[in-house]
Amino acid sequence: MKSPLDNGPDCPARQRSRLADGVHLSLVPLCTGLCLITMPHSNPSLLTRPTTVFLLATFCCLLWGSAYPAIKQGYALFGIARHDVASQMVFAGVRFVAAGGLLLLTGAVMGWGLRIKREYWGGVAALGLTQTALQYVFFYIGVANATGTKSSIMNATGTFFSVLLAHFIFHNDRLSGRRVWGCLVGFGGVAAANYGPTLWQPDFTWAGEGAIVLAALVLSAASIYGKKLSQHLNAAVMTGWQMVIGGAVLLTGGWLAGGHMAAFTLGSTALMAYMALLSALAFSIWSALLKHNPVGRVTIFNFLIPVFGVALSALFLGEDVFAWKNGVALVLVCVGIWLVTAEKRGSPPTSALPQAARV
């Protein structure tokens, strides 16, 4: 049977030259990552400098944005077809077990302590099942059935869902006029991205764009609970165990459903290692920035994630990012994210936002 990857923009033959470039590019953070992952925690005084915040926050957003084309390239390198959900689960499971292991290894090196009290294990397991396993089932299916450009834009809805959910849960995270406008503008961008031939025929499928929006909603809801739980636990250690648990569930479920990963080559293995490292590295740096700076000073950079996602999808996947609806959607989504994260001085922090839109 002919694989869905044999035709269209996901065709391995069309991506091969770009894949080689992507793998070579991934070796740069692979070689420096183990040093960078401990740097923010070893020299906290650096983290309050504006230049440091700008560089590190932008670097985190670059890593998260690169995940969209990396996932699609990974499917091509490992020969995973668009509708092979079981193998997509195995692919995600391997990534997050490795990413969680890296975070826990970092915690051990830094002396954070990896033990979690018995009363909190249920909560950590619940996060693993929802924020990692359930969310990434939807996300990886969606990315397989949508372009990297639209995936980057659609996943940004997580920021707006977080703002709306936080309004009803946290007394200090109420909707302001700025946040309401930000959500309206952002969802307007999502609508533009899915503009079709007519109002009744949008360029939207539930297996693609719809699955990514569902993933963003699950992530936002789970992040609310994760915020409460992280008040009692080291955030990096909690996330490490959460990734290992959720990744193991994805891996086991995918294998039992007949999923597999083949074609382990130097290039495909390097790409998988890069994807695991980017999750651990970006979270470690981002959490350190949040610890030593006002939340709004860091989360305002969230708008860069879809920018990098779209740009890198164009670079490595050859996608058309200059179509008018993609350009309009990207601008509106970025403006919306900026509006909901750039609160006026003296406003309460947007506590639910730091974990939104993570890939």
N, C-alpha and C positions, 0 to 999 in steps of 0.2 A: 504494500500500500504506500502511495506517495505521501511523504511527510508534508504538512503544511508549511514547513520551513523551506521547502524546495522552491517556492515562488515568493514574490513580493519583497518588501524591504527587509524582511528577516532572513532572506536567503543567504546561507553561509558563503556562497561564491561571491556575492556582491559585497559582503562585509570583510572578506579575508584580509585585504590590505589594511583596512581600518582596525581590524582586530589586532594585527601585529603591532601597529602603532600604540593601541590601547594597552596591550600587555607590557610593552617597553615603558610606557608612561607610568604604569602601575608599580614598576620596580622602584621608582624614586621614593614614594612614601613607604614602600615595604622596607627599604634599606634604612630609612631614617625613623620609622614609626616607633620602634622600641625605645629610642632615645626621647622622642617627643612625648610619648605617652606618660612619662614620669616627670618631665620638665615642669609642667604647670604646678605640680604639687611640691616640687623640691625647692622652688624659688617663688613663693607667693607674692613678694613685693613687686615683681615684674607685672603681675596681672592687673594692677590698678592703673598702669600707664595707658593713656588713650591710644598710643601707637600699637602697643601690645594687644589691647582689646580688639582693635581694628584688624590687625593681621591674623590673630588666632581665630576670631569669630568668622572672618572671611574664609579662612582655611577650612574650618569645620563645615561651613556651607558648601564650599567647593567639594569636599569629600561626600557629603550627603547628596549633592546634585549629581555627582558622578555615578551614583548607584543606579540611576535609571538606565543609561546606556550599558553599564556594566552587567546588569541582570540580563538584558536582551542579548548582549554579546556572549554571556555565559550560556544561555540557551543554545546559541548557535555552536559554540565550541564543544559543548557536551552532547550535542545532538538531541536536545529536548524539544519535542514538537509543541506547537501552540496549544493543542488540546490535551496534552499528556499531563493532567493535573497531578497524578501520583508522582511522576518524576520531578515536577516543579516543587512539590512538597519535600522530596528528598534533597533537592538542590538547596532549598531554603533551610532545611534542618541542618545540613552540613555547615552552612555558613554561620548559623547562630550558635550552634554548639561550640564552634571554633571561636567565634567572637566573645561569647560568654567566658570561655576558658581563658582567653587573653585578658579580659577584665579581672577575673579572679587571680590570675597569675600576677597582674599588676598590683592587686590588693595585697597579695602575699609579700611581694618585694617591698612595697611601701609600708608594710606593717599595719594595714588597716584592720586586720582581723576578719576572717572569713566565716566565723560562726554566727549563726542566726538563732535567736531564742525560739524555743518551741512554739510560743504563742503567735509568732509572726510567720511561721513556715506556711500556714494555710494561705495567708495573704500573698506571699511570694509565689506560691504555686498557682494561685488564681491569676496573678499577673502574667505568669508564664503561659497559661492556657489562653488568655484573652489578648493581652498586649503583644505577645510574640506569636503564638500558634494561630489563633483565630484571625488576627489581623493580617498576618502574612499569607494565610491561605487566600484571602480575598486579594491581597496586594499582588502576589506573584501571578495569580490567574489574570488579574487586570492588566499587568504589564505585558503579559504574553499576547494579549488581544487588543492592545492599544499602542500607539506610537510612544516613543520616549518623550516627545514634546508634550503630548496631551497628558501622559502620566504625570509629568512634572507639574503641570498646571492643575490637574484634578486633585492630586494629593495635597495641594496647598489648602484645600478646603478644611483640612484638619485644624488649622489655626482658627478659622471662623467658628467651627463647631466647638472648639475649646472655649472661646469667648462666650458663646451662647449658653453652654452647659455650666460654666463657672458662675454665670449670673444667678442661676437658681440654686447653687450649692454653697458658694463662698460669700459671706456677708461683705467682704472687702473687695470683691471682684464684680461689682455691679456694672451694667451696661451704661456707658456714657454716650453722649451724642457722637463723639468721635468714633467710638467703637461700632455704634449702629451704622454710621456711614461707611466705615471700613468693611463691615460684613456685606452691606448692600453692594458696594463697589466690587468687592471680591467675588461674590456670587454672580454679579453681572459679567465678570471676566470668565467665569466658568460657563455661563450661558453662551458667551461669544465663542468660546472654544468648541462648542458643540453645535454651532449654527449649521443648518443643513439647507437643502434646496428650498424647503418651505418650513413654516413654523411647526407644521405637523409631521415633518420628516427630519428630525434633528440627526446630526452626525454623532450618534450615541448608541452604544450597545451595553446591555447589562453585564455581559461577560468581559467587557473591556473597561470603559470609563465608569460604568456603574459599580463594578467590583472595587475599583480604586476609591471611589467615594465612600463605599461601605467600609473599606479598610480604614480610611481617615476617620470615620465616625467611631469605629471600634477603638482606634488608638486614642482619640480624644476622651472618650468615656473612661477607658482604662487608666489614662494619665491622671484623671481626677482622683481616682482611688490610689494610684501610685504616689501622688503627691502627699496624701495623708499618711500612707505607710512609710514613706521616706523620712518623715519626721522622727521616726524611731530607729531608723537603720541608716548605715552608710549607703548613699545613693548608688555609688559605683558597684559595691558588693551586692546590693539588692538587684541591680540590673544584670550583673554577671550571672547570678543564680537564676534569675528570671529567663535570661536568654538560653542558658543550658537546659532548663526544664522545658521551655517552649520549643527549643530546637530539637530536643529528644523526642517530644511528641510529634512534631512534624516529620522527623526522620523515620520514626517507627510507623506512623500512619501511612507515610508514602511507601515504605517497603512492603507493608502488609497489603497495600492496594496494588502492588506489582510495579511500583516505580523503581527506577535505577538510574545510575549515572555511569556513562561509559566515556571513552576517549579522553582518559587522563593523560595529558601531555604536559610538557613544561609550560606552555602558554596557558592552558586551561587551569592548571594547578596554581600558577602565579596569579591568575585573575581571581580564583576562589580565595586565595590567601589575602589578596588585596581587599576583597569585599568583607572578609572577616575582620581585617585590621582596621578598615575605615570605620566600622561600627564602634569598635573598642576605642580607637584613637579619638574620634570626634566626640564621643560621649565623655571621655575622660577630660579632654580639654574644655568642653562646653560646661561641664559641671564645675570645674575649677573656676572658670570665669564667673559663673553665677554665684559661687561662694564668696568671691572677693569684690563683686561689683553690684550696683543696683540692677535689678532684673531687667528693667527697661533698656538700660545701656547695652545689654547683650542681645536681648530678644529682637531688637529692632533690625538686626542683621538677618532675620528669618526670610525677608523678602528676596535675599540672594539665592536661596535654594532653588526655586523654580527658574531663576535666571541662568544659573549654572547648569541645571538639568536640561533646559532647552538648548543652550549653547553647545554643550557636550554631546547631546543627541544629534545635533546638526553635524558636529565635527566627526564623530565616530560611527554614526548610523546613516549619515547622508540624508537626513530628513529635511523637509522644506519648512524652515522656521520663518520664512519671509511671506508666507500666505497671510493675507490681511487679518483673518480671524485669529491666527496664532499670535500675531503681534499685538492686536488689541487686547486679547485675553491675557497675555503676559503682563502688559502694562497695568491693566485693571487689577489683576490679582496682586501684583507687587505693591500697588498703591494701597489696596485694601489691607494687606499685611502691615504695611508701614503705619496706616492709620490706627489699627488696633493695638499695635505694640509701642508706638511713640506717644505715650501719655504725657500730658502736661506736667510740669514740675509740681510736686506735692500730691499728685494723684497716687492712689494705691497701686502696688505692682500687680501685673497680670500674672498671677501665680500659676495658672494652668498652661501657659504658653510654652515654657522651655522644652517640653517633651513632644510638642505637636510637630507634625510634618517630618518625622524621622523615618529614614528608610534603611 
